């Protein structure tokens, strides 16, 4: 009879110690949570709308919008004369004037 009492007592003490250990681990884990130390501000990836590149020059945004891009290489402006630069400036100004307001 004493052997069974000792066995049951050791088992109950073991379960009690496991419960105490579990509560201590939970308390320490709660104090070490990373969310407490993380910034809630938006990062660069959150601010950019780019989600994926679908095709060359076509980008899908996070909100489902599409973006398109083109690469234009004009004449060498460093070796152009003043008259050529004025003509290019005139053409660009005409193109922007035809677009009206709200195009940007």
DSSP file (Angstrom, degrees, kcal/mol; ACC not computed):
  #  RESIDUE AA STRUCTURE BP1 BP2  ACC     N-H-->O    O-->H-N    N-H-->O    O-->H-N    TCO  KAPPA ALPHA  PHI   PSI    X-CA   Y-CA   Z-CA
    1    1 A X     >        0   0    0      0, 0.0     4,-1.9     0, 0.0     5,-0.2   0.000 360.0 360.0 360.0 -38.4    0.0    0.0    0.0
    2    2 A X  H  >  +     0   0    0      1,-0.2     4,-2.3     2,-0.2     5,-0.2   0.824 360.0  57.1 -67.5 -30.5    2.8    2.4    0.7
    3    3 A X  H  > S+     0   0    0      2,-0.2     4,-2.3     1,-0.2    -1,-0.2   0.912 108.0  46.2 -67.4 -41.4    4.4    1.8   -2.7
    4    4 A X  H  > S+     0   0    0      2,-0.2     4,-2.5     1,-0.2    -2,-0.2   0.871 112.1  51.2 -69.3 -35.7    1.1    2.8   -4.4
    5    5 A X  H  X S+     0   0    0     -4,-1.9     4,-2.5     2,-0.2    -2,-0.2   0.920 111.9  46.8 -65.9 -43.0    0.8    5.9   -2.2
    6    6 A X  H  X S+     0   0    0     -4,-2.3     4,-2.4     2,-0.2    -2,-0.2   0.910 113.1  49.7 -64.4 -41.9    4.4    6.9   -3.0
    7    7 A X  H  X S+     0   0    0     -4,-2.3     4,-2.1     2,-0.2    -2,-0.2   0.921 113.1  45.5 -63.4 -45.1    3.8    6.3   -6.8
    8    8 A X  H  X S+     0   0    0     -4,-2.5     4,-2.6     2,-0.2    -1,-0.2   0.898 112.3  51.8 -66.5 -39.9    0.6    8.3   -6.8
    9    9 A X  H  X S+     0   0    0     -4,-2.5     4,-2.6     2,-0.2    -2,-0.2   0.919 110.7  47.5 -62.6 -44.2    2.3   11.1   -4.8
   10   10 A X  H  X S+     0   0    0     -4,-2.4     4,-2.2     2,-0.2    -1,-0.2   0.894 112.5  50.1 -64.2 -39.8    5.2   11.3   -7.3
   11   11 A X  H  X S+     0   0    0     -4,-2.1     4,-2.3     2,-0.2    -2,-0.2   0.913 112.0  47.0 -65.0 -43.1    2.8   11.3  -10.2
   12   12 A X  H  X S+     0   0    0     -4,-2.6     4,-2.4     2,-0.2    -2,-0.2   0.911 113.1  48.7 -66.0 -42.3    0.7   14.1   -8.7
   13   13 A X  H  X S+     0   0    0     -4,-2.6     4,-2.5     2,-0.2    -1,-0.2   0.885 110.4  52.2 -64.2 -37.5    3.9   16.1   -7.9
   14   14 A X  H  X S+     0   0    0     -4,-2.2     4,-2.2     2,-0.2    -2,-0.2   0.918 110.8  46.4 -63.4 -44.0    5.2   15.5  -11.5
   15   15 A X  H  X S+     0   0    0     -4,-2.3     4,-2.2     2,-0.2    -2,-0.2   0.902 112.4  51.2 -64.7 -40.9    1.9   16.8  -13.0
   16   16 A X  H  X S+     0   0    0     -4,-2.4     4,-2.2     1,-0.2    -2,-0.2   0.910 110.5  48.2 -62.4 -43.3    2.0   19.8  -10.7
   17   17 A X  H  X S+     0   0    0     -4,-2.5     4,-2.6     1,-0.2    -1,-0.2   0.876 110.0  52.3 -65.9 -37.2    5.5   20.7  -11.7
   18   18 A X  H  X S+     0   0    0     -4,-2.2     4,-2.5     2,-0.2    -2,-0.2   0.900 109.6  49.3 -64.7 -39.9    4.6   20.3  -15.4
   19   19 A X  H  X S+     0   0    0     -4,-2.2     4,-2.3     2,-0.2    -2,-0.2   0.910 111.9  48.2 -64.3 -42.6    1.7   22.8  -14.9
   20   20 A X  H  X S+     0   0    0     -4,-2.2     4,-2.2     2,-0.2    -2,-0.2   0.920 112.6  48.7 -63.7 -43.5    4.0   25.2  -13.1
   21   21 A X  H  X S+     0   0    0     -4,-2.6     4,-2.4     1,-0.2    -2,-0.2   0.907 110.5  51.3 -62.4 -42.6    6.6   24.9  -15.8
   22   22 A X  H  X S+     0   0    0     -4,-2.5     4,-2.1     1,-0.2    -2,-0.2   0.910 110.6  47.9 -62.9 -43.1    3.9   25.4  -18.5
   23   23 A X  H  X S+     0   0    0     -4,-2.3     4,-2.1     2,-0.2    -1,-0.2   0.892 111.7  50.3 -66.4 -38.5    2.6   28.6  -16.9
   24   24 A X  H  X S+     0   0    0     -4,-2.2     4,-2.4     2,-0.2     5,-0.2   0.908 110.0  50.0 -65.1 -41.3    6.1   30.0  -16.5
   25   25 A X  H  X S+     0   0    0     -4,-2.4     4,-2.6     1,-0.2    -2,-0.2   0.903 110.5  50.6 -63.7 -40.5    6.9   29.3  -20.1
   26   26 A X  H  X S+     0   0    0     -4,-2.1     4,-2.0     2,-0.2    -1,-0.2   0.892 110.9  48.6 -64.1 -39.8    3.7   31.1  -21.2
   27   27 A X  H  X S+     0   0    0     -4,-2.1     4,-1.4     2,-0.2    -2,-0.2   0.927 114.6  44.4 -66.6 -44.9    4.5   34.1  -19.1
   28   28 A X  H  X S+     0   0    0     -4,-2.4     4,-1.0     1,-0.2    -2,-0.2   0.901 112.9  52.1 -66.7 -40.3    8.0   34.4  -20.4
   29   29 A X  H  < S+     0   0    0     -4,-2.6     3,-0.4     1,-0.2    -1,-0.2   0.874 106.7  53.6 -64.3 -37.6    6.8   33.8  -24.0
   30   30 A X  H >< S+     0   0    0     -4,-2.0     3,-0.8     1,-0.2    -1,-0.2   0.851 108.5  49.4 -66.2 -33.6    4.2   36.6  -23.6
   31   31 A X  H 3< S+     0   0    0     -4,-1.4    -1,-0.2     1,-0.2    -2,-0.2   0.703 110.6  50.9 -78.7 -17.8    6.9   39.1  -22.6
   32   32 A X  T 3< S+     0   0    0     -4,-1.0    -1,-0.2    -3,-0.4    -2,-0.2   0.191  76.3 138.8-103.8  16.4    9.1   38.2  -25.5
   33   33 A X    X   -     0   0    0     -3,-0.8     3,-0.6     1,-0.1     4,-0.4  -0.352  50.7-141.5 -65.0 140.0    6.6   38.5  -28.3
   34   34 A X  G >> S+     0   0    0      1,-0.2     4,-1.4     2,-0.2     3,-1.2   0.775  93.4  72.2 -74.2 -26.6    8.0   40.2  -31.4
   35   35 A X  G 34 S+     0   0    0      1,-0.3    -1,-0.2     2,-0.2     3,-0.1   0.814  91.0  60.2 -60.6 -28.5    4.8   42.2  -32.1
   36   36 A X  G <4 S+     0   0    0     -3,-0.6    -1,-0.3     1,-0.2    -2,-0.2   0.831 112.7  37.2 -66.0 -30.9    5.6   44.4  -29.1
   37   37 A X  T <4 S+     0   0    0     -3,-1.2    -2,-0.2    -4,-0.4    -1,-0.2   0.563  96.6  98.8 -99.1 -11.4    8.9   45.4  -30.8
   38   38 A X  S  < S-     0   0    0     -4,-1.4     2,-0.2     1,-0.1    -3,-0.0  -0.506  75.7-116.2 -81.7 147.2    7.8   45.6  -34.4
   39   39 A X        -     0   0    0     -2,-0.2    -1,-0.1     1,-0.1    -2,-0.1  -0.572  10.8-152.7 -79.5 142.0    6.9   48.9  -36.0
   40   40 A X        +     0   0    0     -2,-0.2    -1,-0.1     2,-0.1     2,-0.1   0.444  63.0 109.3 -93.3  -0.7    3.3   49.4  -37.1
   41   41 A X  S    S-     0   0    0      1,-0.1     2,-0.2     0, 0.0    -2,-0.1  -0.385  81.0 -97.3 -72.3 154.1    4.3   51.9  -39.8
   42   42 A X        -     0   0    0     -2,-0.1    -1,-0.1     1,-0.1     2,-0.1  -0.498  38.7-141.7 -71.9 138.0    4.0   50.8  -43.4
   43   43 A X     >  -     0   0    0     -2,-0.2     4,-1.5    -3,-0.1     3,-0.2  -0.290  31.4 -92.0 -89.0-179.2    7.2   49.6  -45.0
   44   44 A X  H  > S+     0   0    0      1,-0.2     4,-1.7     2,-0.2     3,-0.2   0.896 125.6  53.4 -62.7 -41.8    8.5   50.2  -48.5
   45   45 A X  H  4 S+     0   0    0      1,-0.2    -1,-0.2     2,-0.2    -3,-0.0   0.823 108.2  51.4 -65.0 -30.2    6.9   47.1  -49.9
   46   46 A X  H  4 S+     0   0    0     -3,-0.2    -1,-0.2     1,-0.2    -2,-0.2   0.819 109.9  49.2 -74.5 -30.4    3.5   48.1  -48.4
   47   47 A X  H  < S+     0   0    0     -4,-1.5     2,-0.2    -3,-0.2    -2,-0.2   0.779  94.9  83.4 -81.4 -27.5    3.7   51.5  -50.0
   48   48 A X     <  -     0   0    0     -4,-1.7    14,-0.0    -5,-0.1    -5,-0.0  -0.563  65.6-153.1 -79.4 141.8    4.6   50.3  -53.5
   49   49 A X        +     0   0    0     -2,-0.2    13,-2.3    12,-0.1    14,-0.3   0.524  56.9 117.3 -90.4  -6.7    1.7   49.2  -55.7
   50   50 A X  E     +A   61   0A   0     11,-0.2    11,-0.2     1,-0.2     3,-0.1  -0.419  26.8 161.2 -68.9 131.2    3.7   46.8  -57.8
   51   51 A X  E     -     0   0A   0      9,-2.6     2,-0.3     1,-0.4    10,-0.2   0.747  60.1 -15.9-112.5 -52.6    2.6   43.1  -57.5
   52   52 A X  E     -A   60   0A   0      8,-1.6     8,-3.0     0, 0.0     2,-0.7  -0.996  54.2-117.1-155.5 152.9    4.0   41.2  -60.5
   53   53 A X  E     -A   59   0A   0     -2,-0.3     6,-0.2     6,-0.2     3,-0.1  -0.863  29.8-179.7 -92.8 115.3    5.5   41.7  -64.0
   54   54 A X  E     -     0   0A   0      4,-1.6     2,-0.3    -2,-0.7    -1,-0.2   0.913  64.2 -14.1 -83.2 -46.7    3.1   40.1  -66.4
   55   55 A X  E >  S-A   58   0A   0      3,-1.2     3,-2.1     0, 0.0     2,-0.5  -0.862  98.2 -56.9-146.1 176.1    4.9   40.8  -69.7
   56   56 A X  T 3  S+     0   0    0      1,-0.3     3,-0.1    -2,-0.3    13,-0.1  -0.482 128.5   2.2 -65.2 115.3    7.7   42.9  -70.9
   57   57 A X  T 3  S+     0   0    0     -2,-0.5    12,-2.1     1,-0.2     2,-0.5   0.455 110.8 104.3  87.7   1.9    6.7   46.5  -69.9
   58   58 A X  E <   -AB  55  68A   0     -3,-2.1    -4,-1.6    10,-0.2    -3,-1.2  -0.974  45.4-178.1-121.1 126.2    3.4   45.4  -68.3
   59   59 A X  E     -AB  53  67A   0      8,-2.7     8,-2.9    -2,-0.5     2,-0.4  -0.969  18.1-142.8-124.9 136.1    3.0   45.4  -64.5
   60   60 A X  E     -AB  52  66A   0     -8,-3.0    -9,-2.6    -2,-0.4    -8,-1.6  -0.838  20.6-140.0 -96.1 134.1    0.0   44.3  -62.4
   61   61 A X  E >   -A   50   0A   0      4,-3.7     3,-1.5    -2,-0.4   -11,-0.2  -0.415  24.0-108.7 -86.6 167.1   -0.7   46.4  -59.3
   62   62 A X  T 3  S+     0   0    0    -13,-2.3   -12,-0.1     1,-0.3    -1,-0.1   0.758 120.5  53.5 -66.1 -25.0   -1.8   45.0  -55.9
   63   63 A X  T 3  S-     0   0    0    -14,-0.3    -1,-0.3     2,-0.1   -14,-0.0   0.313 126.5 -98.7 -93.1   9.1   -5.2   46.5  -56.5
   64   64 A X  S <  S+     0   0    0     -3,-1.5    -2,-0.1     1,-0.3     2,-0.1   0.404  79.3 136.4  93.1  -1.7   -5.6   44.8  -59.9
   65   65 A X        -     0   0    0    -16,-0.1    -4,-3.7    -5,-0.1     2,-0.4  -0.384  47.9-131.1 -77.9 157.9   -4.6   47.8  -62.0
   66   66 A X  E     -B   60   0A   0     -6,-0.2     2,-0.4    -2,-0.1    -6,-0.2  -0.870  16.2-164.5-108.5 143.3   -2.3   47.5  -64.9
   67   67 A X  E     -B   59   0A   0     -8,-2.9    -8,-2.7    -2,-0.4     2,-0.4  -0.968   3.9-161.8-123.1 143.4    0.8   49.7  -65.6
   68   68 A X  E     -B   58   0A   0     -2,-0.4     2,-0.4   -10,-0.2   -10,-0.2  -0.942   5.0-169.9-124.2 148.6    2.6   50.0  -68.9
   69   69 A X        -     0   0    0    -12,-2.1     2,-0.3    -2,-0.4    -2,-0.0  -0.995   3.3-168.9-139.3 143.4    6.0   51.3  -69.6
   70   70 A X        -     0   0    0     -2,-0.4     2,-0.6     2,-0.0   -13,-0.0  -0.945  17.2-136.8-128.2 151.7    7.9   52.2  -72.7
   71   71 A X        -     0   0    0     -2,-0.3     2,-0.5     2,-0.0    -2,-0.0  -0.947  22.2-173.5-109.6 122.9   11.6   53.0  -73.2
   72   72 A X        -     0   0    0     -2,-0.6     2,-0.6     2,-0.0    -2,-0.0  -0.965   8.5-169.1-119.0 128.8   12.3   55.9  -75.5
   73   73 A X        -     0   0    0     -2,-0.5     3,-0.1     3,-0.0    -2,-0.0  -0.941  15.4-173.6-118.7 109.0   15.7   56.8  -76.7
   74   74 A X        -     0   0    0     -2,-0.6     3,-0.1     1,-0.2     2,-0.0  -0.084  36.9 -60.1 -89.0-170.2   15.9   60.2  -78.4
   75   75 A X        -     0   0    0      1,-0.1     2,-0.7     2,-0.1    -1,-0.2  -0.274  67.4 -84.4 -69.3 159.4   18.6   62.0  -80.2
   76   76 A X        -     0   0    0      1,-0.2     3,-0.3    -3,-0.1     4,-0.2  -0.543  41.2-168.3 -68.8 111.9   21.8   62.9  -78.4
   77   77 A X  S >  S+     0   0    0     -2,-0.7     3,-0.6     1,-0.2    -1,-0.2   0.733  79.0  65.0 -76.9 -22.7   20.9   66.2  -76.7
   78   78 A X  T 3  S+     0   0    0      1,-0.2    -1,-0.2    -3,-0.1    -2,-0.1   0.837 109.0  37.7 -71.0 -31.5   24.5   67.0  -75.7
   79   79 A X  T 3  S+     0   0    0     -3,-0.3    -1,-0.2     2,-0.0    -2,-0.2   0.333  94.8 111.0-101.7   8.2   25.7   67.3  -79.3
   80   80 A X    <   -     0   0    0     -3,-0.6     2,-0.1    -4,-0.2    -3,-0.0  -0.472  68.3-117.5 -81.0 153.1   22.5   69.0  -80.6
   81   81 A X     >  -     0   0    0     -2,-0.1     4,-2.1     1,-0.1     5,-0.2  -0.333  29.2-104.4 -80.2 169.8   22.4   72.6  -81.7
   82   82 A X  H  > S+     0   0    0      1,-0.2     4,-2.4     2,-0.2     5,-0.2   0.880 121.8  53.7 -63.6 -37.3   20.4   75.2  -80.0
   83   83 A X  H  > S+     0   0    0      2,-0.2     4,-2.1     1,-0.2    -1,-0.2   0.904 108.5  49.2 -64.9 -40.7   17.8   75.2  -82.8
   84   84 A X  H  > S+     0   0    0      2,-0.2     4,-2.2     1,-0.2    -1,-0.2   0.903 111.3  49.8 -64.8 -40.7   17.4   71.4  -82.5
   85   85 A X  H  X S+     0   0    0     -4,-2.1     4,-2.5     1,-0.2    -2,-0.2   0.902 110.1  50.2 -64.7 -40.9   16.9   71.7  -78.8
   86   86 A X  H  X S+     0   0    0     -4,-2.4     4,-2.3     2,-0.2    -1,-0.2   0.893 110.3  50.5 -64.3 -38.6   14.3   74.5  -79.2
   87   87 A X  H  X S+     0   0    0     -4,-2.1     4,-2.3     2,-0.2    -2,-0.2   0.903 111.2  47.9 -66.0 -41.5   12.4   72.3  -81.8
   88   88 A X  H  X S+     0   0    0     -4,-2.2     4,-2.3     2,-0.2    -2,-0.2   0.917 112.4  49.2 -64.6 -43.0   12.4   69.3  -79.4
   89   89 A X  H  X S+     0   0    0     -4,-2.5     4,-2.4     1,-0.2    -2,-0.2   0.896 110.3  51.5 -62.4 -40.4   11.2   71.5  -76.6
   90   90 A X  H  X S+     0   0    0     -4,-2.3     4,-2.2     2,-0.2    -2,-0.2   0.916 110.7  48.0 -63.0 -43.9    8.4   73.0  -78.9
   91   91 A X  H  X S+     0   0    0     -4,-2.3     4,-2.3     2,-0.2    -2,-0.2   0.902 112.1  48.8 -64.8 -41.7    7.2   69.4  -79.8
   92   92 A X  H  X S+     0   0    0     -4,-2.3     4,-2.3     1,-0.2    -1,-0.2   0.918 111.4  49.7 -65.0 -42.5    7.2   68.3  -76.2
   93   93 A X  H  X S+     0   0    0     -4,-2.4     4,-2.2     1,-0.2    -2,-0.2   0.883 110.3  50.9 -63.9 -38.1    5.2   71.3  -75.2
   94   94 A X  H  X S+     0   0    0     -4,-2.2     4,-1.8     2,-0.2    -1,-0.2   0.912 109.8  50.2 -64.2 -41.9    2.7   70.8  -78.0
   95   95 A X  H  X S+     0   0    0     -4,-2.3     4,-0.7     1,-0.2    -2,-0.2   0.910 113.3  45.2 -64.0 -42.1    2.2   67.2  -77.0
   96   96 A X  H >X S+     0   0    0     -4,-2.3     4,-0.6     1,-0.2     3,-0.6   0.863 109.7  55.4 -69.4 -35.1    1.6   68.1  -73.3
   97   97 A X  H >< S+     0   0    0     -4,-2.2     3,-0.7     1,-0.2    -1,-0.2   0.860 104.6  53.7 -66.6 -34.4   -0.7   71.0  -74.3
   98   98 A X  H 3< S+     0   0    0     -4,-1.8    -1,-0.2     1,-0.2    -2,-0.2   0.704  98.2  65.8 -72.1 -19.3   -2.9   68.6  -76.3
   99   99 A X  H << S-     0   0    0     -4,-0.7    -1,-0.2    -3,-0.6    -2,-0.2   0.738  89.7-157.9 -77.2 -21.7   -3.3   66.3  -73.3
  100  100 A X    <<  -     0   0    0     -3,-0.7     3,-0.4    -4,-0.6     2,-0.2  -0.374  37.3 -36.3  77.1-159.3   -5.3   68.9  -71.2
  101  101 A X  S    S+     0   0    0      1,-0.2    -4,-0.0     2,-0.1     0, 0.0  -0.669 116.2  35.2-101.0 157.4   -5.5   68.7  -67.5
  102  102 A X  S    S+     0   0    0     -2,-0.2    -1,-0.2     1,-0.0    -2,-0.1   0.607  75.5 116.9  82.5  13.7   -5.6   65.6  -65.3
  103  103 A X              0   0    0     -3,-0.4    -2,-0.1     1,-0.2    -3,-0.0   0.687 360.0 360.0 -86.3 -17.9   -3.4   63.4  -67.4
  104  104 A X              0   0    0      0, 0.0    -1,-0.2     0, 0.0    -3,-0.0   0.451 360.0 360.0 -90.9 360.0   -0.7   62.9  -64.8
